[in-house]
Every structure is written in C-alpha cells, then in structure tokens.
Amino acid sequence: MNRRKFIKAASGVFVPATFGILVPVKAAAQVYLPHLRNAFRKVAAGGSCSTARDSDAPATTGSQTWASTSPSAYIAARFTAAATATICRIDTAIYKLGTPSMDLFAFIYTDQAGPSPNVIVGSESSALSATTLGTTDPGTLVSFTGLSASITASTVYWVCMRVSAIGDVSNNIIWSNGGAADSNFSMDADGAGTWNGTGNRHMKFNLFSA
C-alpha cells in the first residue's frame, strides 16, 4: 500500500512530500497562479478563435463613412472564401467620427446576383459599443466575436456590419479601405432585398476560425 507522506510547512499547513522535496504552499501558489492568469487571458481574448482564414487588409488608401444617414445602417464587402471553415471572429478596420453611441454587429451574408448580399449565414457577433472605438484609422483591427458562420471554399460571401441606430453626419462610423478599387462593397437600410450604393473598394477585414 502506497501511503503518501505529509510534511508540516512553515505556515502550519500539512502538504504532501514528493521525493523528500517540500514546496511551501505560498511558493507553490506563486508558481501556479500565473498559469491560471494566462489561461484566463486567452479565454477573455476570444479563446482559440485565432486561425486566420480570409483577409483583405492592404495598406490604407481611403475610408468609407456609414451609419450617418439612411440607408446606411448596413455595410458589406464582397469576398470569395479561400477555405471551408466556421468563422467565429471578424476583425475590421473601423473607427468613429464624433461620439456615436450605437451598438455594432458583424456577420457573414450569402451572395446574390447584383452583386448584393442576401441572407445571413449562421449567427451574428456579440454587440460592440461604438463608444469603445478609436477616432483614427486603427493600426490593429477591431475584433467582433461571438458569431458562428460556416462558409465553403471558392464560394462568394459578404462580410457585413450593422448598427443598432443611425447616427448623423457628425457622429458615425468609418471603415478603412485600401488597394486597387476592384472589390465590391455595398450599403443598405435594413439588410434585406437588393442593397444600395454598391461600389468598388477593398474594405479592410480579417476572418478567423477556431
């Protein structure tokens, strides 16, 4: 029968002795707690949703204002999926003008003839408050998490965002774009039917899966 030996630590607490080596309770906690903190940080930062899938993030050459007047509650950028995956995070190069206070959501839409976004794939992201955005073009893209969208390689989709309320010309959202003007983007009032204001710009974004 294997009986575990215990040794009384300086604190007065009995702890197991392994191979005759005693590690005081306080010292053990100091070694172990940082690992717990690092694990918590990974979960808080989005857990394992960090595998890069699709990207359209060239150097910034311009910007697109939205959520300033109707019909710009919704905005989207067209892309062709490079791989089959379930997207759980969308990063976009957005910032604010003035002090908008609406919530923002990101999601993936299917494509329809037009070209124009059609219907949502899976679910949209958790809400992101516009108050948390910076006021200049971000060096690090803003992350939307909490969504789940299964996409198929070589299929056309749209990266979309919407706001819970429209701002005005002095308080709105800006999405940075870059590169040659050969990638479609579009805006709409309600995200249904045929969208309006389709143009050609590389709207900057990155997509991630687990």
C-alpha positions as a LaTeX table, in Angstrom:
\begin{tabular}{lrrr}
\hline
Residue & $x$ (\AA) & $y$ (\AA) & $z$ (\AA) \\
\hline
Met1 & 0.00 & 0.00 & 0.00 \\
Asn2 & 1.38 & 3.36 & $-1.04$ \\
Arg3 & 0.98 & 5.85 & 1.75 \\
Arg4 & 1.57 & 9.47 & 0.91 \\
Lys5 & 3.76 & 11.29 & 3.42 \\
Phe6 & 2.90 & 14.77 & 4.61 \\
Ile7 & 5.23 & 17.40 & 5.99 \\
Lys8 & 4.25 & 20.41 & 8.05 \\
Ala9 & 5.03 & 23.62 & 6.20 \\
Ala10 & 6.18 & 26.85 & 7.84 \\
Ser11 & 2.63 & 28.17 & 7.63 \\
Gly12 & 1.46 & 25.29 & 9.82 \\
Val13 & $-0.34$ & 23.53 & 6.96 \\
Phe14 & 0.48 & 19.88 & 6.16 \\
Val15 & 1.37 & 19.37 & 2.47 \\
Pro16 & 2.37 & 16.21 & 0.50 \\
Ala17 & 6.08 & 15.50 & 0.30 \\
Thr18 & 7.28 & 14.20 & $-3.09$ \\
Phe19 & 10.66 & 12.53 & $-3.18$ \\
Gly20 & 11.52 & 14.28 & 0.04 \\
Ile21 & 11.23 & 17.75 & $-1.52$ \\
Leu22 & 9.00 & 20.24 & 0.24 \\
Val23 & 7.41 & 23.12 & $-1.64$ \\
Pro24 & 5.80 & 25.65 & 0.71 \\
Val25 & 2.14 & 26.38 & $-0.03$ \\
Lys26 & 2.78 & 30.08 & $-0.65$ \\
Ala27 & 5.62 & 29.39 & $-3.11$ \\
Ala28 & 3.53 & 26.80 & $-4.97$ \\
Ala29 & 0.74 & 29.31 & $-5.36$ \\
Gln30 & 3.16 & 31.90 & $-6.75$ \\
Val31 & 4.30 & 29.40 & $-9.39$ \\
Tyr32 & 0.86 & 28.12 & $-10.36$ \\
Leu33 & $-1.28$ & 31.27 & $-10.32$ \\
Pro34 & 0.47 & 32.94 & $-13.31$ \\
His35 & $-0.51$ & 29.92 & $-15.43$ \\
Leu36 & $-4.12$ & 30.38 & $-14.39$ \\
Arg37 & $-3.96$ & 34.07 & $-15.23$ \\
Asn38 & $-2.54$ & 33.35 & $-18.70$ \\
Ala39 & $-5.26$ & 30.78 & $-19.37$ \\
Phe40 & $-7.92$ & 33.28 & $-18.32$ \\
Arg41 & $-6.45$ & 35.94 & $-20.61$ \\
Lys42 & $-6.65$ & 33.55 & $-23.58$ \\
Val43 & $-10.32$ & 32.83 & $-22.87$ \\
Ala44 & $-11.09$ & 36.52 & $-22.37$ \\
Ala45 & $-9.38$ & 37.40 & $-25.66$ \\
Gly46 & $-11.53$ & 35.01 & $-27.68$ \\
Gly47 & $-10.16$ & 31.63 & $-26.71$ \\
Ser48 & $-8.97$ & 29.50 & $-29.61$ \\
Cys49 & $-10.63$ & 31.56 & $-32.37$ \\
Ser50 & $-7.33$ & 32.65 & $-33.90$ \\
Thr51 & $-6.79$ & 30.65 & $-37.11$ \\
Ala52 & $-6.57$ & 33.13 & $-39.99$ \\
Arg53 & $-8.85$ & 32.26 & $-42.93$ \\
Asp54 & $-9.62$ & 35.13 & $-45.29$ \\
Ser55 & $-8.17$ & 38.61 & $-45.42$ \\
Asp56 & $-8.48$ & 41.84 & $-47.35$ \\
Ala57 & $-6.29$ & 44.24 & $-45.42$ \\
Pro58 & $-3.89$ & 46.15 & $-47.69$ \\
Ala59 & $-2.34$ & 49.47 & $-46.73$ \\
Thr60 & $-4.98$ & 52.14 & $-46.08$ \\
Thr61 & $-5.66$ & 54.47 & $-49.00$ \\
Gly62 & $-9.14$ & 55.76 & $-48.12$ \\
Ser63 & $-12.24$ & 55.33 & $-45.98$ \\
Gln64 & $-15.99$ & 54.82 & $-46.23$ \\
Thr65 & $-18.39$ & 56.61 & $-43.88$ \\
Trp66 & $-21.54$ & 54.73 & $-42.83$ \\
Ala67 & $-24.26$ & 54.84 & $-40.16$ \\
Ser68 & $-24.55$ & 58.57 & $-40.78$ \\
Thr69 & $-27.79$ & 58.77 & $-42.78$ \\
Ser70 & $-30.31$ & 56.26 & $-44.12$ \\
Pro71 & $-29.89$ & 53.90 & $-45.96$ \\
Ser72 & $-26.51$ & 53.17 & $-44.37$ \\
Ala73 & $-27.39$ & 51.09 & $-41.28$ \\
Tyr74 & $-25.80$ & 48.09 & $-43.03$ \\
Ile75 & $-22.49$ & 47.92 & $-44.88$ \\
Ala76 & $-20.78$ & 44.93 & $-46.53$ \\
Ala77 & $-17.70$ & 43.88 & $-48.51$ \\
Arg78 & $-17.66$ & 41.00 & $-51.00$ \\
Phe79 & $-15.09$ & 38.18 & $-50.88$ \\
Thr80 & $-14.54$ & 34.61 & $-52.09$ \\
Ala81 & $-13.84$ & 32.09 & $-49.33$ \\
Ala82 & $-10.34$ & 30.62 & $-49.51$ \\
Ala83 & $-11.18$ & 27.65 & $-47.29$ \\
Thr84 & $-14.11$ & 25.76 & $-45.79$ \\
Ala85 & $-14.37$ & 26.83 & $-42.15$ \\
Thr86 & $-16.67$ & 28.10 & $-39.42$ \\
Ile87 & $-15.91$ & 31.77 & $-38.85$ \\
Cys88 & $-16.03$ & 32.81 & $-35.19$ \\
Arg89 & $-14.27$ & 36.19 & $-35.33$ \\
Ile90 & $-14.33$ & 39.12 & $-37.74$ \\
Asp91 & $-11.75$ & 41.90 & $-37.50$ \\
Thr92 & $-12.43$ & 45.13 & $-39.36$ \\
Ala93 & $-10.57$ & 48.43 & $-39.69$ \\
Ile94 & $-13.25$ & 50.72 & $-38.26$ \\
Tyr95 & $-13.20$ & 53.86 & $-36.13$ \\
Lys96 & $-15.62$ & 56.59 & $-35.13$ \\
Leu97 & $-16.27$ & 60.20 & $-36.02$ \\
Gly98 & $-17.58$ & 62.30 & $-33.12$ \\
Thr99 & $-19.30$ & 60.45 & $-30.28$ \\
Pro100 & $-21.68$ & 57.82 & $-31.71$ \\
Ser101 & $-23.26$ & 55.59 & $-29.03$ \\
Met102 & $-24.95$ & 52.80 & $-31.00$ \\
Asp103 & $-24.06$ & 49.09 & $-30.86$ \\
Leu104 & $-22.34$ & 47.39 & $-33.81$ \\
Phe105 & $-22.66$ & 43.78 & $-35.01$ \\
Ala106 & $-20.69$ & 41.81 & $-37.62$ \\
Phe107 & $-21.74$ & 38.72 & $-39.60$ \\
Ile108 & $-21.45$ & 36.87 & $-42.93$ \\
Tyr109 & $-24.06$ & 37.10 & $-45.71$ \\
Thr110 & $-24.53$ & 34.92 & $-48.77$ \\
Asp111 & $-24.22$ & 36.48 & $-52.22$ \\
Gln112 & $-26.96$ & 37.10 & $-54.76$ \\
Ala113 & $-26.92$ & 38.42 & $-58.31$ \\
Gly114 & $-26.28$ & 42.13 & $-58.50$ \\
Pro115 & $-23.87$ & 41.66 & $-56.80$ \\
Ser116 & $-25.58$ & 42.17 & $-53.46$ \\
Pro117 & $-25.65$ & 40.49 & $-50.00$ \\
Asn118 & $-28.58$ & 38.16 & $-49.49$ \\
Val119 & $-29.20$ & 36.34 & $-46.17$ \\
Ile120 & $-27.17$ & 35.78 & $-43.00$ \\
Val121 & $-25.00$ & 32.68 & $-42.60$ \\
Gly122 & $-25.26$ & 31.24 & $-39.08$ \\
Ser123 & $-25.38$ & 33.91 & $-36.37$ \\
Glu124 & $-24.06$ & 37.43 & $-35.93$ \\
Ser125 & $-21.47$ & 38.61 & $-33.42$ \\
Ser126 & $-21.98$ & 39.91 & $-29.92$ \\
Ala127 & $-22.63$ & 43.64 & $-29.65$ \\
Leu128 & $-19.70$ & 46.04 & $-29.80$ \\
Ser129 & $-20.30$ & 49.54 & $-28.46$ \\
Ala130 & $-19.29$ & 52.39 & $-30.75$ \\
Thr131 & $-18.07$ & 54.24 & $-27.66$ \\
Thr132 & $-15.12$ & 51.81 & $-27.45$ \\
Leu133 & $-13.81$ & 52.67 & $-30.92$ \\
Gly134 & $-10.85$ & 54.93 & $-31.56$ \\
Thr135 & $-11.03$ & 58.18 & $-33.51$ \\
Thr136 & $-8.31$ & 57.45 & $-36.08$ \\
Asp137 & $-7.58$ & 54.62 & $-38.54$ \\
Pro138 & $-6.63$ & 51.70 & $-36.26$ \\
Gly139 & $-3.24$ & 50.04 & $-36.60$ \\
Thr140 & $-4.84$ & 46.94 & $-35.06$ \\
Leu141 & $-8.22$ & 45.92 & $-36.45$ \\
Val142 & $-11.27$ & 45.84 & $-34.17$ \\
Ser143 & $-12.48$ & 42.32 & $-33.27$ \\
Phe144 & $-16.09$ & 41.10 & $-33.37$ \\
Thr145 & $-16.56$ & 37.78 & $-31.52$ \\
Gly146 & $-19.45$ & 35.51 & $-30.55$ \\
Leu147 & $-20.57$ & 34.71 & $-34.09$ \\
Ser148 & $-20.70$ & 31.37 & $-35.92$ \\
Ala149 & $-20.79$ & 31.25 & $-39.73$ \\
Ser150 & $-19.94$ & 28.13 & $-41.74$ \\
Ile151 & $-18.51$ & 29.06 & $-45.15$ \\
Thr152 & $-17.43$ & 26.89 & $-48.10$ \\
Ala153 & $-14.23$ & 27.28 & $-50.10$ \\
Ser154 & $-14.49$ & 29.04 & $-53.50$ \\
Thr155 & $-17.95$ & 30.42 & $-52.62$ \\
Val156 & $-18.75$ & 34.14 & $-52.69$ \\
Tyr157 & $-19.87$ & 35.80 & $-49.44$ \\
Trp158 & $-20.05$ & 39.23 & $-47.87$ \\
Val159 & $-18.53$ & 40.49 & $-44.62$ \\
Cys160 & $-21.30$ & 42.65 & $-43.13$ \\
Met161 & $-21.74$ & 45.04 & $-40.24$ \\
Arg162 & $-24.83$ & 46.79 & $-38.93$ \\
Val163 & $-25.62$ & 49.39 & $-36.29$ \\
Ser164 & $-28.48$ & 49.37 & $-33.79$ \\
Ala165 & $-29.25$ & 53.02 & $-34.58$ \\
Ile166 & $-28.24$ & 55.61 & $-37.17$ \\
Gly167 & $-26.02$ & 58.49 & $-36.08$ \\
Asp168 & $-25.63$ & 61.69 & $-38.08$ \\
Val169 & $-23.07$ & 63.45 & $-40.26$ \\
Ser170 & $-21.02$ & 64.39 & $-37.18$ \\
Asn171 & $-21.37$ & 61.11 & $-35.26$ \\
Asn172 & $-20.91$ & 57.94 & $-37.31$ \\
Ile173 & $-18.65$ & 55.01 & $-38.16$ \\
Ile174 & $-15.81$ & 54.83 & $-40.72$ \\
Trp175 & $-14.47$ & 51.67 & $-42.40$ \\
Ser176 & $-10.97$ & 51.96 & $-43.87$ \\
Asn177 & $-10.26$ & 50.71 & $-47.36$ \\
Gly178 & $-7.09$ & 50.14 & $-49.32$ \\
Gly179 & $-5.57$ & 48.86 & $-52.54$ \\
Ala180 & $-6.97$ & 48.96 & $-56.06$ \\
Ala181 & $-10.68$ & 49.66 & $-56.46$ \\
Asp182 & $-11.74$ & 46.25 & $-57.75$ \\
Ser183 & $-13.61$ & 44.71 & $-54.80$ \\
Asn184 & $-17.34$ & 45.29 & $-54.28$ \\
Phe185 & $-18.87$ & 46.94 & $-51.22$ \\
Ser186 & $-22.47$ & 47.92 & $-50.57$ \\
Met187 & $-24.76$ & 49.67 & $-48.06$ \\
Asp188 & $-28.43$ & 49.26 & $-47.17$ \\
Ala189 & $-31.13$ & 50.47 & $-44.78$ \\
Asp190 & $-32.34$ & 47.11 & $-43.45$ \\
Gly191 & $-30.07$ & 44.39 & $-44.89$ \\
Ala192 & $-32.88$ & 42.83 & $-46.94$ \\
Gly193 & $-33.60$ & 42.63 & $-50.65$ \\
Thr194 & $-31.29$ & 44.41 & $-53.09$ \\
Trp195 & $-28.73$ & 46.61 & $-51.39$ \\
Asn196 & $-27.94$ & 50.17 & $-52.46$ \\
Gly197 & $-24.80$ & 52.17 & $-53.14$ \\
Thr198 & $-22.63$ & 49.35 & $-54.48$ \\
Gly199 & $-19.09$ & 50.48 & $-55.22$ \\
Asn200 & $-15.59$ & 49.08 & $-55.77$ \\
Arg201 & $-13.17$ & 49.26 & $-52.85$ \\
His202 & $-11.08$ & 46.86 & $-50.78$ \\
Met203 & $-12.77$ & 47.23 & $-47.39$ \\
Lys204 & $-10.22$ & 46.03 & $-44.81$ \\
Phe205 & $-11.03$ & 42.89 & $-42.77$ \\
Asn206 & $-9.66$ & 39.58 & $-41.47$ \\
Leu207 & $-11.68$ & 36.40 & $-40.75$ \\
Phe208 & $-10.80$ & 33.72 & $-38.17$ \\
Ser209 & $-11.93$ & 30.23 & $-37.15$ \\
Ala210 & $-11.07$ & 28.04 & $-34.16$ \\
\hline
\end{tabular}
